[in-house]
Amino acid sequence: LASRQSFWAELNAARLDHKNVVRIVAASTCAPGNQDSLGTIIMEYVGNSTLDHVIYGTGCITAKRKDDQLSIAQCLGYSCDIMAGLVFLHSHLIVHLDLKPANIFITEHNVCKIGD
C-alpha cells in the first residue's frame, strides 16, 4: 500500500516543471501480467553526478576534484538551487520525504535538481 501511494504521489508531481526538480517525462501503470509491478516512471536524464559524489568524493565528480573542498560560492549555489526546488515543491503541497545528498543530482551545467 505504501509503495502504491508513493508511486501515485510521484505521478502527481509529473505536472510540475521547475529548473531545480527532475522532470517526469512519461509514466505507465501497465505491467506484464506475470509481474508484480505498479508501473514505470521515466524521468529526464540529468547526468550521473550527485551531491553525495561531490561531498564524499565518490563516483562521477563534475564539480570538484577528489582532493578539493567545495568553495563557499559552490556551497551557496547548491544551497540556493536545493532551497528553490524545495520551496517550489512545498508550494504545491509536495514533500519529498527522502531528501539526501544521493537524491540531489548535479547537471553538466552545475545546477542541482531534486530527484529520487
PALUM-144883 format. One record per residue: residue number from 1; residue in three letters; x, y, z of N, C-alpha, C, O in turn. Coordinates in nm, 4 decimals. Each point is the difference from the previous one (the first is absolute). Last residue first. Example, Ala and Ser with C-alpha at 12.3 -4.5 7.8 and 13.67 -1.06 7.14 Angstrom:
# PALUM-144883
   num   residu         nX         nY         nZ        caX        caY        caZ         cX         cY         cZ         oX         oY         oZ
     2      Ser     1.2850    -0.2250     0.7080     0.0820     0.1190     0.0060    -0.0770     0.1090     0.0730     0.0509     0.1108     0.0169
     1      Ala    -0.0219    -0.6828    -0.0239    -0.0890     0.1190     0.0000     0.0900     0.1200     0.0000     0.1036    -0.0019     0.0665
END
This chain:
# PALUM-144883
   num   residu         nX         nY         nZ        caX        caY        caZ         cX         cY         cZ         oX         oY         oZ
   116      Asp     1.4788     1.1447    -0.7166    -0.0098    -0.1162     0.0889     0.0473    -0.1239    -0.0732    -0.0001    -0.1091     0.0569
   115      Gly     0.0499     0.6994    -0.0592    -0.0587    -0.1186    -0.0626    -0.0133    -0.1111     0.1017     0.0033     0.0224     0.1210
   114      Ile     0.1488     0.5395    -0.2160    -0.0513    -0.0961     0.0969    -0.0666    -0.1138    -0.0753    -0.0838     0.0226    -0.0873
   113      Lys     0.4943     0.3110    -0.0757    -0.1396    -0.0372    -0.0231    -0.0391    -0.1055     0.1014     0.0726    -0.0974     0.0206
   112      Cys     0.3478     0.4978    -0.1363    -0.0560    -0.1091     0.0809    -0.1470    -0.0201    -0.0329    -0.0760     0.0956    -0.0153
   111      Val     0.5014     0.0961    -0.2956    -0.1272     0.0364     0.0622    -0.0512    -0.1208     0.0772     0.0004    -0.1117    -0.0517
   110      Asn     0.3963     0.1665    -0.2600     0.0228     0.0233     0.1427    -0.1238     0.0536     0.0720     0.0106     0.0820     0.0913
   109      His     0.0417    -0.2464    -0.5546     0.0095     0.1459     0.0141     0.0118     0.0412     0.1466    -0.0149     0.1174     0.0339
   108      Glu    -0.0460    -0.5702    -0.1637     0.1276     0.0392    -0.0614     0.0201     0.1515     0.0050     0.1115     0.0485    -0.0189
   107      Thr    -0.4205    -0.2552     0.4019     0.0043    -0.0062    -0.1458     0.1378     0.0398    -0.0519     0.0859     0.0453     0.0757
   106      Ile    -0.2581    -0.2777     0.3939     0.0700     0.1193    -0.0475     0.0184    -0.0138    -0.1508     0.0653    -0.0928    -0.0477
   105      Phe    -0.4173    -0.1153     0.4635     0.0798    -0.0215    -0.1207     0.0623     0.1318    -0.0443    -0.0609     0.1061     0.0132
   104      Ile    -0.1470    -0.3420     0.4490     0.0221     0.1318    -0.0597     0.0956    -0.0209    -0.1172     0.1181    -0.0288     0.0192
   103      Asn    -0.2383    -0.3230     0.2783    -0.1181     0.0352    -0.0788     0.0046     0.1434    -0.0527    -0.1000     0.0522    -0.0492
   102      Ala     0.4411    -0.2440     0.3333    -0.0088    -0.0925    -0.1134    -0.1209     0.0296    -0.0890    -0.0045    -0.0462    -0.1141
   101      Pro     0.0784     0.2927     0.5284     0.0942     0.0352    -0.1073    -0.0082    -0.0915    -0.1227     0.0214     0.0466    -0.1119
   100      Lys    -0.4668    -0.0015     0.3882     0.1362    -0.0312     0.0446     0.0940     0.0313    -0.1158    -0.0460     0.0141    -0.1133
    99      Leu    -0.5172    -0.0498     0.2508     0.1003     0.0946    -0.0479     0.1346    -0.0313     0.0646     0.0133     0.0011     0.1224
    98      Asp    -0.4875    -0.2035    -0.1265     0.1261    -0.0746    -0.0063     0.1118     0.0894    -0.0533     0.0822    -0.0426    -0.0811
    97      Leu    -0.5395     0.2027     0.1499     0.0086    -0.1095     0.0980     0.1278    -0.0837    -0.0064     0.0227    -0.0824     0.0886
    96      His    -0.2752     0.4934    -0.3349     0.0857    -0.1032    -0.0586     0.0097    -0.1253     0.0858    -0.0120    -0.1100    -0.0539
    95      Val    -0.4101     0.4566    -0.0039     0.1127    -0.0158     0.0915     0.0827    -0.1174    -0.0500    -0.0560    -0.1057    -0.0290
    94      Ile    -0.3488     0.4689    -0.1633     0.0744    -0.1247    -0.0196     0.1204     0.0019     0.0934     0.0772     0.0958     0.0021
    93      Leu    -0.4211     0.2599    -0.1063    -0.0376    -0.0972     0.1036     0.0633    -0.1368    -0.0213    -0.0603    -0.1032     0.0294
    92      His     0.1464     0.5230    -0.2687    -0.0982    -0.0881    -0.0646    -0.0407    -0.1148     0.0926    -0.0544    -0.1010    -0.0447
    91      Ser     0.3781     0.4110     0.1807    -0.1089     0.0892    -0.0422    -0.1096    -0.0766    -0.0735    -0.1125     0.0481    -0.0127
    90      His     0.5111    -0.2708     0.1410    -0.0859     0.0253     0.1161    -0.1161     0.0924    -0.0360    -0.1087    -0.0128     0.0563
    89      Leu     0.4366    -0.0755    -0.3896    -0.0748    -0.1216     0.0339    -0.0974     0.0252     0.1144    -0.1160    -0.0409    -0.0068
    88      Phe     0.4026     0.3995    -0.1084    -0.0943    -0.0298    -0.1082    -0.0850    -0.1222     0.0337    -0.1225     0.0046    -0.0111
    87      Val     0.4699     0.1044     0.3035    -0.1060     0.1009     0.0099    -0.1058    -0.0268    -0.1064    -0.1196     0.0074     0.0279
    86      Leu     0.5041    -0.2747    -0.0480    -0.0864    -0.0343     0.1141    -0.1146     0.0992     0.0164    -0.1136    -0.0404     0.0251
    85      Gly     0.4410     0.1275    -0.3585    -0.0772    -0.1196    -0.0334    -0.0956    -0.0385     0.1111    -0.1150    -0.0352    -0.0266
    84      Ala     0.4112     0.3874     0.1081    -0.0968     0.0413    -0.1019    -0.0880    -0.1183    -0.0405    -0.1212     0.0147    -0.0157
    83      Met     0.4794    -0.0989     0.3098    -0.1086     0.0731     0.0662    -0.1062     0.0444    -0.1000    -0.1192    -0.0055     0.0302
    82      Ile     0.5061    -0.2019    -0.2003    -0.0786    -0.0964     0.0778    -0.1180     0.0702     0.0666    -0.1120    -0.0509    -0.0027
    81      Asp     0.4201     0.3221    -0.2301    -0.0712    -0.0889    -0.0927    -0.0927    -0.0946     0.0757    -0.1163    -0.0167    -0.0365
    80      Cys     0.4023     0.2890     0.2928    -0.1076     0.0786    -0.0615    -0.0816    -0.0839    -0.0975    -0.1226     0.0104    -0.0030
    79      Ser     0.5054    -0.2069     0.1952    -0.1032     0.0224     0.1023    -0.1185     0.0770    -0.0571    -0.1153    -0.0336     0.0272
    78      Tyr     0.4959    -0.0296    -0.3018    -0.0719    -0.1262     0.0196    -0.1139     0.0184     0.0997    -0.1105    -0.0495    -0.0219
    77      Gly     0.3905     0.4195    -0.0370    -0.0743    -0.0290    -0.1225    -0.0828    -0.1269     0.0124    -0.1181    -0.0018    -0.0347
    76      Leu     0.4110     0.1159     0.3869    -0.1148     0.0906    -0.0050    -0.0858    -0.0256    -0.1231    -0.1229     0.0014     0.0080
    75      Cys     0.5225    -0.2463     0.0306    -0.0925    -0.0372     0.1086    -0.1254     0.0866    -0.0030    -0.1115    -0.0507     0.0120
    74      Gln     0.4604     0.1624    -0.3087    -0.0674    -0.1233    -0.0407    -0.1017    -0.0435     0.1049    -0.1118    -0.0384    -0.0342
    73      Ala     0.3771     0.4114     0.1391    -0.0903     0.0324    -0.1106    -0.0761    -0.1238    -0.0469    -0.1202     0.0071    -0.0255
    72      Ile     0.4596    -0.0563     0.3484    -0.1182     0.0633     0.0594    -0.1021     0.0296    -0.1092    -0.1199    -0.0200     0.0197
    71      Ser     0.4411    -0.3790    -0.1335     0.0165     0.1417     0.0329    -0.1287     0.0514     0.0646    -0.1057    -0.0621    -0.0107
    70      Leu     0.2923    -0.4512     0.0356    -0.0950     0.0869    -0.0682     0.0265     0.1442     0.0417     0.0253     0.0284     0.1171
    69      Gln     0.3843    -0.3650    -0.1147    -0.1196     0.0290     0.0779    -0.0935     0.0830    -0.0855     0.0431     0.0684    -0.0927
    68      Asp     0.3418    -0.4424    -0.0797    -0.0412     0.1386     0.0211    -0.1200     0.0084     0.0933    -0.0793    -0.0934     0.0119
    67      Asp     0.2929    -0.3156    -0.1873     0.0772     0.0601     0.1088    -0.0437     0.1425     0.0343     0.0442     0.0555     0.1006
    66      Lys    -0.2498    -0.3134    -0.4642    -0.0142    -0.0737     0.1255     0.0705     0.0681     0.1173    -0.0516    -0.0029     0.1117
    65      Arg    -0.1208     0.3123    -0.5093     0.0881    -0.1163     0.0058    -0.0107    -0.0617     0.1381    -0.0428     0.0655     0.0950
    64      Lys    -0.3782     0.1990    -0.3123     0.1290     0.0217     0.0656     0.0850    -0.1252    -0.0123    -0.0507    -0.1089    -0.0269
    63      Ala    -0.3789     0.1592    -0.1944     0.0097     0.1311     0.0632     0.1354     0.0262     0.0644     0.0403     0.1156     0.0128
    62      Thr    -0.1975    -0.5277    -0.2341     0.0157     0.1059    -0.0990     0.0292     0.1339     0.0655     0.0526     0.0901    -0.0653
    61      Ile    -0.0337    -0.6536     0.1621     0.0102     0.1307     0.0638     0.0248     0.1048    -0.1075     0.1054     0.0015    -0.0636
    60      Cys    -0.2747    -0.5461     0.1499     0.0260     0.1030    -0.1008    -0.0006     0.1365     0.0671    -0.1002     0.0401     0.0592
    59      Gly     0.1961    -0.4328     0.2785    -0.0729    -0.0005    -0.1269     0.0452     0.1086    -0.0941     0.1156     0.0423     0.0018
    58      Thr    -0.0059     0.0638     0.4994    -0.0210    -0.1304    -0.0630    -0.0687     0.0176    -0.1342    -0.0590     0.1046    -0.0271
    57      Gly     0.1778     0.2194     0.4113     0.1049    -0.0304    -0.0967    -0.0113    -0.1366    -0.0635     0.1012    -0.0655    -0.0248
    56      Tyr    -0.3899     0.3242     0.3541     0.0824    -0.1115     0.0468     0.1066    -0.0451    -0.0995     0.0760    -0.0926     0.0283
    55      Ile    -0.3781     0.4686    -0.1163     0.0371     0.0113     0.1420     0.1017    -0.1061     0.0402     0.0991     0.0295     0.0667
    54      Val    -0.2797    -0.0361    -0.5088     0.0811     0.1200     0.0213     0.0493     0.0085     0.1442     0.1167     0.0305     0.0246
    53      His    -0.4144    -0.3784    -0.1505     0.1296    -0.0180    -0.0666     0.0931     0.1173     0.0302     0.1189    -0.0187     0.0256
    52      Asp    -0.5596     0.0556     0.1268     0.0702    -0.1035     0.0768     0.1391    -0.0236    -0.0583     0.0979    -0.0100     0.0740
    51      Leu    -0.4010     0.2815    -0.3035     0.0645     0.0731     0.1084     0.0764    -0.0959     0.0906     0.1015     0.0377     0.0585
    50      Thr    -0.1600    -0.2022    -0.5557    -0.0885     0.0421     0.1079     0.0785     0.0804     0.1035     0.1231     0.0018    -0.0007
    49      Ser    -0.1054    -0.1970    -0.5542     0.0694     0.0580     0.1145    -0.1026     0.0461     0.1029    -0.1002     0.0627    -0.0347
    48      Asn     0.0321    -0.2467    -0.4239     0.0195    -0.1020     0.1034     0.0794     0.0520     0.1192     0.0586    -0.0787     0.0743
    47      Gly    -0.4307     0.3003    -0.4637     0.1392    -0.0363     0.0205     0.0124    -0.0999     0.1135    -0.1003    -0.0439     0.0564
    46      Val    -0.3181     0.2012    -0.2196     0.0696     0.1166     0.0554     0.1476    -0.0269     0.0235     0.0682     0.0804     0.0635
    45      Tyr    -0.5510    -0.2527    -0.3414     0.1381    -0.0363     0.0308     0.0724     0.1256     0.0469     0.0059     0.1001    -0.0714
    44      Glu    -0.5472    -0.1968     0.1325     0.1014     0.0613    -0.0854     0.1389    -0.0473     0.0426     0.0237    -0.0295     0.1171
    43      Met    -0.4201    -0.3057    -0.0099     0.0373     0.1369     0.0351     0.1063     0.0530    -0.0953     0.0686    -0.0767    -0.0676
    42      Ile    -0.4798    -0.3255     0.1265     0.1190     0.0379    -0.0764     0.0278     0.1475     0.0282    -0.0849     0.0863    -0.0222
    41      Ile    -0.1972    -0.5239     0.2615     0.0120     0.1454    -0.0115     0.1310     0.0293    -0.0724     0.1060    -0.0470     0.0410
    40      Thr    -0.4735    -0.3992     0.0301     0.1312     0.0543    -0.0334    -0.0079     0.1517    -0.0073    -0.0960     0.0558    -0.0530
    39      Gly    -0.1950    -0.4802     0.3268     0.0135     0.0725    -0.1243     0.1406     0.0539    -0.0153     0.0925    -0.0403     0.0705
    38      Leu    -0.2660    -0.2711     0.2682    -0.0959     0.1098     0.0006     0.0016     0.0756    -0.1322    -0.1010     0.0579    -0.0399
    37      Ser     0.2211    -0.5939     0.1251     0.0572     0.1332    -0.0143    -0.1108     0.1043     0.0005    -0.1085    -0.0229    -0.0536
    36      Asp     0.2083    -0.5128     0.0490    -0.0648     0.0732     0.1080     0.0588     0.1407     0.0051     0.0801     0.0313     0.0881
    35      Gln    -0.1303    -0.4041    -0.5128     0.0883     0.0775     0.0872    -0.0818     0.0766     0.1033    -0.1064     0.0536    -0.0311
    34      Asn    -0.0621    -0.3280    -0.3422     0.0707    -0.0875     0.0931     0.0924     0.0757     0.0947     0.0723    -0.0622     0.0778
    33      Gly    -0.3391     0.2772    -0.4292    -0.0867    -0.0717     0.0928     0.0716    -0.0844     0.1024    -0.0531    -0.0228     0.1087
    32      Pro     0.2703     0.4729    -0.3278    -0.0325    -0.1356    -0.0449    -0.0756    -0.0754     0.1090     0.0274     0.0176     0.1187
    31      Ala    -0.0871     0.4998    -0.1090     0.1113    -0.0915     0.0249    -0.0400    -0.1361    -0.0541    -0.1184    -0.0335    -0.0012
    30      Cys    -0.0462     0.6014     0.0285    -0.0111    -0.1330    -0.0601     0.1251    -0.0814     0.0308     0.1119     0.0511    -0.0049
    29      Thr    -0.1960     0.4138     0.1074    -0.0440    -0.0898     0.1067    -0.0171    -0.1411    -0.0529    -0.0410    -0.0899     0.0734
    28      Ser     0.3596     0.5407    -0.2182    -0.0937    -0.1044    -0.0415    -0.0369    -0.0843     0.1209     0.0858    -0.0357     0.0808
    27      Ala     0.1732     0.5415    -0.2602    -0.0314    -0.0997     0.1026    -0.1015    -0.0979    -0.0559    -0.0793     0.0327    -0.0883
    26      Ala     0.4642     0.4103    -0.0413    -0.1111    -0.0896    -0.0330    -0.0227    -0.0967     0.1153     0.0868    -0.0199     0.0850
    25      Val     0.2048     0.4022    -0.0440    -0.0236     0.0053    -0.1437    -0.1219    -0.0829    -0.0380    -0.0818     0.0431    -0.0813
    24      Ile     0.2654     0.2384     0.5370    -0.0522    -0.1296    -0.0432    -0.0401     0.0132    -0.1463    -0.0785     0.0878    -0.0358
    23      Arg     0.4651     0.2073     0.3149    -0.1284    -0.0041    -0.0698    -0.0383    -0.1429    -0.0363     0.0843    -0.0793    -0.0418
    22      Val     0.2243     0.3190     0.4499     0.0091    -0.0924    -0.1133    -0.1402    -0.0176    -0.0588    -0.0954    -0.0287     0.0722
    21      Val     0.2454     0.4772     0.1780    -0.0695    -0.1258     0.0288     0.0093    -0.0875    -0.1247    -0.0298     0.0454    -0.1105
    20      Asn     0.1782     0.4163     0.1364     0.0727    -0.0701     0.1058    -0.0698    -0.1271     0.0470     0.0280    -0.0506     0.1086
    19      Lys    -0.2017     0.3570    -0.4520     0.1385    -0.0262    -0.0394     0.0796    -0.0773     0.1046     0.1051    -0.0552    -0.0324
    18      His    -0.6398    -0.0012    -0.0537     0.0867     0.0973     0.0668     0.1446    -0.0365    -0.0303     0.0334    -0.1181    -0.0090
    17      Asp    -0.5845    -0.0482    -0.0615     0.1197     0.0301    -0.0783     0.0790     0.1102     0.0704    -0.0474     0.1125     0.0154
    16      Leu    -0.3970    -0.5110     0.0446     0.0791     0.1130     0.0473     0.1263     0.0193    -0.0839     0.0588    -0.0964    -0.0492
    15      Arg    -0.3897    -0.2652     0.0214    -0.0508     0.1228    -0.0626     0.0839     0.1225     0.0350    -0.0199     0.1075    -0.0566
    14      Ala     0.1005    -0.5452     0.2448     0.0312     0.0019    -0.1434    -0.0426     0.1296    -0.0671     0.0620     0.0429    -0.0973
    13      Ala    -0.1330    -0.2026     0.5638     0.1035     0.1008    -0.0242     0.0304     0.0160    -0.1487     0.0705     0.0933    -0.0385
    12      Asn    -0.3683    -0.4282     0.1884    -0.0618     0.1297     0.0250     0.0989     0.1132    -0.0269    -0.0396     0.1084    -0.0429
    11      Leu     0.1894    -0.5530     0.0338    -0.0721     0.0349    -0.1227    -0.0683     0.1354     0.0140    -0.0101     0.0750    -0.0971
    10      Glu     0.2214    -0.2495     0.4742     0.1003     0.0405    -0.0994    -0.0668     0.0372    -0.1315     0.0425     0.0942    -0.0670
     9      Ala    -0.3170    -0.2643     0.4032     0.0497     0.1317     0.0411     0.1039     0.0505    -0.0995     0.0014     0.1184    -0.0340
     8      Trp    -0.1660    -0.5539    -0.0161    -0.0978     0.0990    -0.0447     0.0407     0.1411     0.0411    -0.0309     0.0961    -0.0704
     7      Phe     0.3068    -0.4524     0.2144    -0.0030     0.0015    -0.1463    -0.0951     0.1092    -0.0497     0.0361     0.0782    -0.0880
     6      Ser    -0.0242    -0.1645     0.5485     0.1208     0.0692    -0.0430     0.0033     0.0134    -0.1524     0.0361     0.1050    -0.0531
     5      Gln    -0.3776    -0.3615     0.2453    -0.0218     0.1421     0.0277     0.1194     0.0831    -0.0458    -0.0170     0.1093    -0.0540
     4      Arg     0.0591    -0.5726     0.0242    -0.1024     0.0442    -0.0955    -0.0272     0.1497     0.0190    -0.0116     0.0738    -0.0978
     3      Ser     0.2954    -0.2870     0.4022     0.0683     0.0191    -0.1283    -0.0983     0.0458    -0.1072     0.0371     0.0765    -0.0890
     2      Ala    -0.2118    -0.1795     0.5151     0.0872     0.1183     0.0076     0.0695     0.0256    -0.1325     0.0104     0.1149    -0.0430
     1      Leu    -0.2754    -0.5055     0.0847    -0.0821     0.1201     0.0000     0.0864     0.1262     0.0000    -0.0273     0.0948    -0.0737
END
